[in-house]
Amino acid sequence: MLLTLSALSTPQAPASNLSFLLHKHPDKLQSFSLPFGQAHLFYPEYSDHQCTLSLLLDVDPINLSRATNPNPNQHLWPYVNDRPYVCSSFMSTTISRVLGTALSGNCKSFPEYTSTPMHLKVSLHNLPVHSGHTHHELISKLFAPLGYHIQTQHTGLLNERFPAWGESPLVDLHLEHSSITLQELLAHIYVLIPVLDNNKHYFVSTQEVSKLLRHGDSWLHTHPEKTWITQRYLKRQTRLAKLALQELQHHKDEDNTPQTKDINQEPHTTIETTKNLHQRRLEQVLHTVLSLPSHHRIVDMGCGEGKLLKLLQNEPAIEHIVGIDVSTTSLQRAQRKLRMDELSYKESQRITLHHGSLLYCDDITTNADVITLVEVIEHIEESLLPFAMYHMLGFAKPNHLIITTPNADYNSLFENLSAGHMRHNDHRFEWSRKTFEAWCITQAETYNYSVSFEPVGDLHPELGAQTQMAVFSAN
């Protein structure tokens, strides 16, 4: 299978920049051994005006058969298949192995090149397009929103001697973009090749979710086909697709923050005190944690960028702190906020950041003295709350669970908030005090906990406080 990548000279970037970004010398033919074959990389042309790289992947069917787990329904598949001849997920893997530095957006010699848009062309030959759409329609759905000019050449009938077999799924795809970074282009094809093929050679796990989010970080959350792309990339594994889509939605909400004010975090000035509600909430949660009889191991579920973790870090009585979030972007920010790279070995062992979800049981949540859920439950569908509470109280079984959530009774005091609207566009619900307390009491009875309630923030004599907090304690 063959991939060709060309750069055309522009006023911003000569075509020869391509070789520096790829970390591959244009005068050399280079070969790389892979578990499934050999990759060969060379430059058919190299000048300031135009530079072209060719990546030839020779899949070895013998190695492929040895590496493939037998499928009882497909006895011959490891030996008779199209993988040596088509541009499949093996090409995505090859891109990450052979061009990994460029895919990561790194260039030590000329770091400024990585952010400079270039005029790039890429051709993918014998690309399988498996879908109910026509091949051009599907490819357009995927690549047109990313700004590419698209050309396709269909190979016609699968076998001209047997027209009843229908058309071949193979397409030669040519993409051109006049202003795009190399990292962006490689990330697009890395993700979308296996989406088009839908016959991936690798086992799909949470590791693939992380890869999808890493390489789709800057573009997938705004793509009109993000749900379909996510499902196909993860081989329609519903649990993993939900996890990835939650993260993409979170990323989209972060992008919208300047246009969509989070009233819950920034109350209207007529009711705001010297500290904003968000900071007061975190400080009250910290005070509650420290007042509990046991608080040596704390798990902050939905830790975000680590603001509560930072407060917990400053308390020497807390021996182990775990921050869990569905957003890898938020975890990276938390790592920076906590200065994890600067901590001593002993202190770094005290803090763990973990990619996970409230909806799926995870052993790292067990053996906790306290689990905190600070403004988290309102971001998931009410129909999923039973799974979340089973994870917290039925599986993890902490000594204490602290939950905070907006008090919908107070919403009428926000002048910027129209009647019937919620404080944040990602909130799935906001409960009154009566509803929240009734729900918490039911959960406490179900899992053998007691529960108490505290107001957080400014207190109105009739409408209560801005935020409501429940503290569950094991009986």
N, C-alpha and C positions, 0 to 999 in steps of 0.2 A: 504494500500500500504506500502511496506517495502523497506527501504534503509539500507544497511549495509556498514560500513566503517571500514577498518582494517589497522593498521600500523604494519610493520615488523621491527624488530630491525636492525640497521645498525651501523657501527663504528661512524658515525656522530650523530646519534639520536636513543636512546632506544625507543621501541614501546610505553612505558608508557608516553612519552611526549604528546601523543595524547590527553589524558584526561586533561592535563593542557591547551593545546591550545583550546580545546572545552569548557573549563570552566564548565565541568559537572563531578561530583564526581562519580568514578566507583562503589562505594558501594551502590549507591542509584538508585532506580527506580523513574524517574521524569515524571510528566504529565503536559501538557500545554493545556489550553483552547484556541481554535482558532475560528474565526467566522463561520468556516465551519466544525468543528469537534474537535477531541482531538488528540494530539500528545503525544506519549509515548516514552521515551528514556531510554535505559538500556545497560549494557555491558555484553554480553554473555561470554567474556573471557578478562582477564586483567593480563598481566605479562610484564616483560622487553623484552621478546622475541616477543610476539604478543599481540596486544590490539585491540579489536573489539567493535565498537559501533553499536547498532541497533536503527533505528528511524522508529517507526511504526505510520502511520497516519491513523486514523479512521475517514473518512469523513461521517458526519451525513446527510443523504439525506433530512431529514426534515428541518434542518438548511439551507441546500443548496437550497431547493425550496423556502424558505422564502427570501433568499438573492438574488435570481435570478430575473431579470426583465423579465416579460413574453414576448416571441417572438411570434407574431401572426402566423408565419409559423412553429412554433415548440411548439404546445400546451402542449405536454406531456414531453418535454425535462427536465423541472425542477424536474420531478418526476420519469421519466424512462430514465436513462442514465448510462454511464460506470464510472462516476467520483469517486464513492466510491471504485472502484476495480482496478484502474489503476494508474500508477505513472505519474501524470500530472503536470500542472502548480501549482496545490495546493502544491505539494512537494517543488517546488522552493520557494513558499511563506513561507512554513514551515521552510525551511533552513534559510531564512532571519530572521524569527521571533525567532526560537529556537536556531540556531547556528550563530546568527548575529555577535557576537564578533569575532568568528573565520573567518567568511566570510569577515569581515573588516580588518583582519590581526592584531588584537590586542591581547596582552597577558601581563597584568600588572605585574604578578608575575615573568614571565620569558620572557621578550621581545625578547631575542636572539633566542628563539625557532621559532618565526614567520618566520624568514628568513632562517632557517635550512632545507635543502631538506630532505625529508623522503621517505621511501619505502611504498607506499600506494596502497590499493586495495579498490574498491567501487563496489557494486552490486546494480542494480536497477531492481526491479521485476515488471513484467507486465507493461513494458514501451510501450506506443502506438507509432508506427512508421508509420505516414501517409505520403506517398510520392509515386511518380511514380517509384522510384528506389526500388530494393530489399532491405530488411531491413539491411542486412549486408553491402551492398554497401554504403548505406546512412550513417550508423553509422561510417564506415571506413572513409568516406569523412570528417566527422566532428571531429573524435577523433584521427585518425592516425597522422595528422599533428601536434598534440599537444604532441606526443611521447608516447601514450598509447599502451599497448598490449591489444588486444580486443578479447573477447569471447562472442558469442551470442547463445542463445537457443530460437528457435522459437516455439510457442505453437501449430503450425499446423493449421488444419481447424478450422474455426469459430464454426462450429457445425458438428460433424461427421455424424449425422443423415441427415443433409442437405448439402451435399458436393457442391451443386450448389451455396451456399452462398459464397464460396471462402475461402481463408486463413484468419486467425485472424491477426490483425495488432500488436498483443502483442508480446513482446520480453523480455526475461530476459537478461540483459546486465551486463557483468563483465569486469571491466577495471582495469589495473594494471600499475603503473608507479614507476620505481625504484629510481627516484630522482626528487621530486616535493614538493613544500611547500603545506601545508594544505589549505591555502588561495587560491592558484592557482587552486587546484582541486575543491574546493567548487564553485569557480567562474565559472569554466568550466561547471559543471553540472547545476548550477543555470541558466545559459543562455541557455544551449543546451537541457535541458528537454522540455521546452515549444516549442523550435524550432522543435524537433522531433514530438511532439504531434500535434502542430498547431491548438489547440482548447482551447485557453486560457480563463480562467474564469474572467479575469480582463479587465477593460476598458483601452484601449491603448491611451495614451496621451503623451505630451512632458515629463511628469514625467517618463514614461517608457524609453524614449530616454536617460534620465539622468542615469537611472539604468543600461541600456545596456552599456553605455560608462564607467560608474564607474566600473562595474564588468568585462568589456572587455578591460579595459585600457591597460593591459600589454601584450595582446595576440591577440585580434581580428583584429587589423589593419594589422597584417602580415599573417593572416589566408587566405589560397587560396579560401575559400568559404565565405569570409566575407560579400559579397553582398547578397548571398542567406540567410545566417544566419540573417543578419540585417532585411531583408524583412519579413522573417517568424516570427522572434521575435516580430516585430511590426505589425503583422497581415496584411502585404502587404499594409499598409497605405503609399502611395507614398510620401506625403509631409514629414512625420516623418522619413521615410527611407532615403530620400535625406539629411535631416538635420544630421542624424547620420553618414551617409557615408562621408559627408563633414568633420565632425570632425575626423573620422578615417583616412581620407586622410591627414588631417593636422598633425595628430599624426605621420603618416608614414613619412611625409616630415621632421618633427623634428628629427626623428631617423636617417634620411639620411643626416642630415646637415654636420657631419664631413667628409663624402665622397663627397658630392655635394656642392660645394662652391656657395654661393649666391653672385654673382658678384655685384648685385644691392646694397647690403649692404656693401660689401667690395671691392671697386674698385681697379683696378690694381695699383701698387705702382707708376707707371709713371704718373698717372693722379690723385692720391689721395693727398688731402691737409692735413693740420694738424688735422682736424677732419674728421672722415669718413662720407660718404654721409648720412647714416641713421640718425646720430645725427644732422647733419646740416639740414636735412629735417624736423625733429621734431621741432628744434628751430625756423625754418622759419614758420612752421605752427602755433606755439605758438605766434610768433610775429604778424602774420596775425590775429589770433583770438583776441589778445589784441588791435589791431588797429581798430577793427570793432566797430561801435557805440553801439551795445548791445552785451554783452558777459557774462551774469549772469548765464545762464544754458547751459552747453556744453555736447553734446553727442558724444562720440568717438565710431563709429561703426567699428567693427573689431579691438578692442583695443589690442588684443594679450596679451602679458605679462605685459602691463601697462606702457610702457616707456613714452608715451605722457601723460597719466593720472598723472604720477609722476610730470611732469613739470607743468601741470595744477594745481595740488594740492598745489604747492608753490606760487600760485597767489591768494592773498586774495580777489581780486575783483571778482573772479569767485565764485558764491554762491552755485552752485550745479553741480556736475560732474557725468556723467553716462558713464560707460564703458560696451560695449556689444560685445560679441564674441560667435561664434558657438562652440568654443573649451572650454570645462570645465577645461581641464588641463591648458590652458592659463589663464583662470580666477582665478584658484587657485594660479598660479604664480603671477598674478597681485595683488591678495590679500596680498601675502607675500611682494611684492615690495612696496606696499603702507602702509605696517605695520598696516593693518586694525585692528588687535587684540590689538594693543597698543594705538589706537587713543582714545581721549576723546569722550564722548557720542555725544557732539555737532559736533565734526569734523567727526565722523563716519557717522552722518546723512547727511553730505555734499556730501558723495561719495556713489554711488550705482554701484554694479557690477551685470550684468544681462546676463543670457544665452539666446541668440537669434540669428537671422539670418537676413542678409540684404534682403533676398528674401521674408520675410513674415512680413506683417504689424503688428506692435506692438505698443500699446498705450504709452509705455514708451518713444518712440521716439518723441512724440508730445510735443508742447510747448517749443521747444528748441530755444535758440537764435542762436546757431551754431551747426551744425553736421559736423564732420570730417570723411572723408574716406581716410585714409593714406595708400596707396599701398594695396588697397582692391579689386577694380573692376577687376583687371587683373587676379584674382584668381577664377572668376566665368565665365561660358560660355557666349559668346556674346549673344546667344539666350535668356539668362535670364536677360540681362541688362534692358529691359523694365520693368520687375517686380521690379527690384531694384530701378530704378528711380521713378517709381510710388510710391513706399514705401517712398522714401526720399522727393520728391518734390510734389507729389500728395496727399499723406496721412499725413506724418509728418509735412510738410510745415514749415521748420525752417526759421528764418529770413535770415540765411546765410548757405550755404553748401560749404565745402572745399573738393576738390578731388585732390589727387596726384597719379600719375601713371608713370611708366618708359617712357622715350622718346626713341622710337626705332631708331630714326635717329642717336642717339649717340652711338649705340651699336658697330659700326664698330671701335670705338676707344678702345674697350676692347680687349687686346691682347689674353686673355684667352677664348674669346667667338668666336666660329666658326660661319661662315656666315650662316644665316638661323636659328640659335638657339636663344633661349630666355634666359634671365638672371637667371631664376629659373625654376626648373622642374615642379613646380605647376602652373606656369603662363599659362593661356589659350590663351592669346594674349598679344602683346605689340604694341602700336600704334605710328605712326609718329605724329609729331606736327600738321600736316594738318588734319589728320584723327581725332585726339582727339579734336581739336578746332571745327571742323565741327559738331562732335557729341554733344559737349557741347552746341553749339549755338542752335542746334535742340531741345535739352532738355529744354533750357532756354525759347525758344519760346513756347514750348508745355505747360509749367507750369507757364508762366508769371513771369519769372525771368530775370535779366540781368546777364551777366557773363564777367569776366575779367581773364587774364592769366598771370602767373608769372613763370620765370625759377627758378629752385632749383638746387644748386650745381655748379660745374665748368661749365663755359659758353664757348662753341666753336663758333667762328664767323659764321660758316656755318651750323653746325649740332645742334646748340642750347645747352641746359643744359642736365645734366644726367637725371633729373626728371622734369616733367611738372606739374604745379598746376593750377587748375581752381577754382575761387571763385564766387559762385552764390549768388546773393542778390535779395530778393523779391522786386517786383515793387510796 
